[in-house]
Amino acid sequence: MKATIYKSTGSWYTAKTETGERWQCRVAGKMKIDEQITSTNPVAVGDQVILEPEEAGEQTAVITEILPRTNYIVRASPRHRYRKHIVAANLDQAVLIVTLREPRTSQGFVDRFLVSAAAYHVAALLVVNKSDLHRAKEREQFARWQAMYGLMHYPILLASALQGEGLDAVREALAGRRSLLAGHSGVGKSTLINDLIPGQDLRTQQVSEASGKGLHTTTFAEMFSLPSGGQVIDTPGLRELGIVEMEKSELSHYFLDMRPYLADCRFNNCLHVNEPGCGVKRAVADGHINVARYESYLSMLETLGSPGW
């Protein structure tokens, strides 16, 4: 029977059939997997699978086949840093929850997430949470991000999950879609899900006063159905997002603001650093590409191929 993976805890998975039945399942010793996808986890939340029931009345089953994925998004494996771990599969969009205070999400982290989403053909959306904590400094930063990412057609929403502000726009953006929710621990993913799905009551924690960083409350990926249709996938808080199996010459193709200027470079393999006749550097100098975005690109280019990427 056909089912969708809703929860992954490592060796066991929760799958939901087309009729709404939930099964606890595990991976068969031999099953059909896309051989081009090599990851530390063979099955991910969002995967469509074929199940074979085990003993009658136990509601347990064996996963005998993973159906082809439309897309997926990965991070560097927490245990094998040079291998990838599939965070979720068959997505309509990836939603990055960020905060400008308690904890502060860096632009570098945002840009890495956007590059990763673009590399795996997943649309991206930014939600800036905890607007109730914003002072003049944070309001100015949000306005800069809104202008900068808006030019690349990345939607960026402002919300306060704690105060219930801006949630109508978030609900509208999620309705009818399967969305991956990601972000550092402490940015309010669980609080946001509790607001979007009444009665869900996911566990939340405060940001550590000592470190200023979020405390992990989610330890595995899980998908939840929205009242308005669609699903959201909650993920463990990401302290870093790695991109694997990418050549340096590919990186600029996933910076959407650089794409229009790549054809203006004199050399096809231009890395946009010291090469003469570089269309990207010219666009930066002319103000068509934000300097901060170009600096993010240079930072990523320098670390591409190292552990975590």
C-alpha positions in Angstrom: 0.0 0.0 0.0 1.1 3.6 -0.7 1.8 6.0 2.2 3.6 9.2 3.0 6.3 9.5 5.7 5.2 11.9 8.4 7.8 11.3 11.1 11.3 10.0 11.3 13.1 9.0 14.5 16.0 7.2 13.0 15.2 3.5 12.6 11.4 3.8 12.8 9.0 5.9 10.8 5.4 7.0 11.0 3.6 6.7 7.7 0.1 7.9 6.7 -1.8 6.1 4.0 -4.1 7.7 1.5 -7.1 6.6 3.6 -5.7 8.3 6.7 -4.4 5.2 8.5 -1.1 5.6 10.4 1.5 2.9 10.4 4.7 2.4 12.3 7.3 1.1 9.8 10.9 0.3 9.3 13.1 -0.1 6.2 13.3 -3.5 4.6 16.7 -5.1 4.2 16.4 -4.7 0.4 14.3 -2.0 -1.3 14.3 0.1 -4.4 16.1 3.4 -3.8 17.2 6.1 -6.3 20.8 5.0 -6.7 21.8 8.6 -7.5 20.9 9.8 -4.0 23.5 8.7 -1.5 22.7 9.9 2.0 23.0 8.8 5.6 19.2 8.4 5.9 17.5 6.2 3.3 14.0 7.6 4.1 13.0 11.2 4.8 9.9 12.9 5.9 7.7 13.7 2.9 8.8 10.6 1.0 6.1 8.5 -0.7 6.7 4.8 0.0 5.2 1.4 -0.5 4.4 -0.5 2.7 4.0 -4.2 3.3 2.1 -4.9 6.6 3.7 -7.2 9.1 1.7 -9.3 11.6 -2.1 -8.7 11.5 -3.4 -6.3 14.2 0.0 -4.8 15.0 -0.3 -1.8 12.6 3.4 -2.2 11.8 4.8 -2.5 8.3 8.0 -2.7 6.3 9.0 -0.1 3.7 9.7 -2.0 0.6 10.1 0.9 -1.9 10.7 4.6 -2.0 8.8 6.3 -4.9 10.7 8.9 -7.0 11.2 12.2 -5.4 10.2 15.5 -7.1 12.9 17.3 -5.0 14.5 17.2 -1.6 16.7 19.4 0.5 19.8 18.3 2.4 22.2 19.4 5.1 25.6 18.0 6.0 25.2 14.9 8.0 25.8 15.5 11.7 27.7 12.2 12.0 29.5 12.1 8.6 30.4 15.6 7.7 31.4 14.8 4.1 28.1 13.1 3.5 24.6 14.5 3.2 21.5 14.0 5.3 18.1 14.5 3.6 16.1 16.9 5.7 12.8 16.5 3.8 11.5 15.5 0.4 8.7 16.4 -2.1 8.5 20.0 -1.0 6.5 23.0 -2.4 8.7 25.5 -0.5 11.3 25.9 2.2 10.5 28.4 4.9 13.4 29.8 6.9 12.3 31.2 10.3 14.8 33.9 11.4 15.1 36.3 14.3 17.0 39.6 14.5 17.3 39.3 18.3 17.3 36.4 20.9 18.9 34.7 19.0 20.3 36.8 16.1 20.3 35.0 12.7 23.2 36.2 10.5 22.8 37.1 6.9 25.4 34.5 6.0 23.1 31.8 7.4 20.2 33.1 5.5 22.2 33.2 2.2 23.4 29.7 2.7 19.9 28.5 3.2 18.7 30.3 0.0 21.6 28.8 -2.0 20.8 25.3 -0.7 17.1 25.7 -1.6 18.0 27.0 -5.1 20.5 24.2 -5.6 17.8 21.6 -5.0 15.0 23.4 -6.9 12.9 24.3 -3.9 11.2 27.7 -3.7 12.1 29.7 -0.5 10.3 32.1 1.8 11.7 34.0 4.8 9.7 34.7 8.0 11.3 37.2 10.5 9.8 36.2 13.8 9.8 37.9 17.3 8.9 41.4 15.8 7.7 42.3 19.4 11.4 42.4 20.4 12.4 44.8 17.6 14.0 48.2 18.4 15.0 50.8 15.8 18.1 48.8 14.9 16.1 45.7 14.1 13.4 47.6 12.2 16.1 49.2 10.0 17.7 45.8 9.4 14.3 44.2 8.4 13.7 47.1 6.0 17.2 46.4 4.4 16.5 42.7 4.1 13.0 43.3 2.7 14.4 45.6 0.0 17.4 43.3 -0.8 15.7 40.0 -0.9 12.6 41.5 -2.5 14.6 42.3 -5.5 15.3 38.6 -5.9 11.6 37.9 -5.5 12.0 36.1 -2.2 8.9 36.8 0.0 9.9 38.1 3.4 7.2 38.3 6.1 7.3 39.9 9.6 5.6 38.1 12.5 5.4 37.6 16.2 4.3 34.1 17.0 4.2 35.0 20.7 2.0 38.0 20.2 0.0 36.5 17.3 0.9 39.3 14.9 1.5 38.8 11.2 0.2 35.2 11.3 -2.6 35.7 8.7 0.1 36.4 6.1 2.0 33.4 7.2 -1.1 31.2 7.1 -1.8 32.4 3.5 1.7 31.6 2.4 1.5 28.1 3.8 -2.0 27.2 2.8 -2.3 24.3 0.4 1.5 23.8 0.2 4.0 21.3 1.8 6.5 23.6 3.5 9.7 22.8 5.3 10.2 25.0 8.4 13.8 25.5 9.3 16.0 27.8 11.4 18.2 28.0 14.4 17.0 26.6 17.7 15.1 29.3 19.6 13.7 31.2 16.6 10.1 30.1 17.5 9.3 27.3 15.0 7.4 25.3 17.6 5.6 28.3 18.9 4.6 29.2 15.3 3.3 25.7 14.6 1.3 25.8 17.9 -0.3 29.0 16.6 -1.0 27.6 13.1 -2.4 24.3 14.4 -4.6 24.8 17.5 -4.2 22.0 20.0 -0.8 20.8 18.6 1.0 21.9 21.8 4.6 21.4 20.7 7.2 21.8 23.5 9.0 25.1 23.5 11.9 26.6 25.5 13.5 30.0 26.1 16.8 31.1 24.6 19.7 30.4 26.8 20.7 33.6 28.7 24.3 32.4 28.9 24.9 31.8 25.3 22.2 33.8 23.6 21.5 30.7 21.5 18.4 28.6 21.2 17.8 25.4 23.1 16.9 22.4 21.1 13.3 21.2 21.6 12.8 19.3 18.3 15.0 16.2 18.0 13.5 14.7 14.8 11.7 15.8 11.7 7.9 15.6 11.7 5.1 16.7 9.4 1.9 18.2 10.5 -1.3 18.8 8.5 -2.6 22.4 8.5 -6.3 23.2 9.1 -6.3 25.3 5.9 -4.8 22.4 3.8 -1.2 21.6 3.2 1.5 20.4 5.6 4.4 21.9 7.5 7.5 19.9 8.4 9.2 20.8 11.6 13.0 20.1 11.8 15.6 20.0 14.5 17.1 23.5 15.0 19.9 24.0 12.5 23.2 25.5 13.7 24.6 25.2 10.2 23.3 24.3 6.8 25.8 22.4 4.6 25.9 22.1 0.9 27.6 19.0 -0.5 28.7 17.9 -3.9 28.9 21.4 -5.4 31.8 22.8 -7.5 33.0 26.3 -6.9 32.1 27.3 -10.4 28.4 26.4 -9.7 27.9 28.6 -6.6 27.1 31.8 -8.4 24.3 30.1 -10.3 22.4 29.8 -7.0 22.7 33.4 -6.1 19.6 34.7 -7.9 20.8 38.3 -8.0 24.0 37.2 -9.8 22.3 35.1 -12.5 21.4 38.0 -14.8 25.1 39.1 -15.0 26.9 35.7 -15.4 26.7 35.9 -19.2 28.5 39.2 -19.1 31.7 37.6 -17.7 34.6 37.3 -20.2 35.4 33.7 -19.0 32.9 30.9 -18.8 34.6 29.5 -15.6 34.7 33.0 -13.9 34.6 32.8 -10.1 34.0 36.5 -9.8 36.9 37.2 -7.6 40.1 38.5 -9.4 39.2 37.7 -13.0 39.3 40.5 -15.6 36.1 41.4 -17.5 33.8 40.0 -14.7 30.2 41.0 -15.2 29.3 40.2 -11.6 31.9 42.5 -10.1 30.8 45.2 -12.5 27.2 44.8 -11.3 28.4 45.1 -7.7 30.3 48.2 -8.5 27.3 49.7 -10.3 25.0 48.9 -7.3 23.0 46.2 -9.1 24.1 43.5 -6.7 24.1 44.3 -2.9 27.7 44.4 -1.5 26.6 42.3 1.5 25.4 39.6 -0.8 28.6 39.6 -2.7 30.5 39.3 0.5 28.3 36.3 1.5 29.2 34.8 -1.9 33.0 35.3 -1.3 32.7 33.8 2.2 30.9 30.7 0.9 33.3 30.3 -2.0 36.2 30.3 0.4 34.7 27.5 2.5 33.1 25.4 -0.3 34.4 21.9 -0.2 35.4 22.1 3.5 33.6 20.0 6.3 30.1 21.3 6.7 29.8 22.0 3.0 
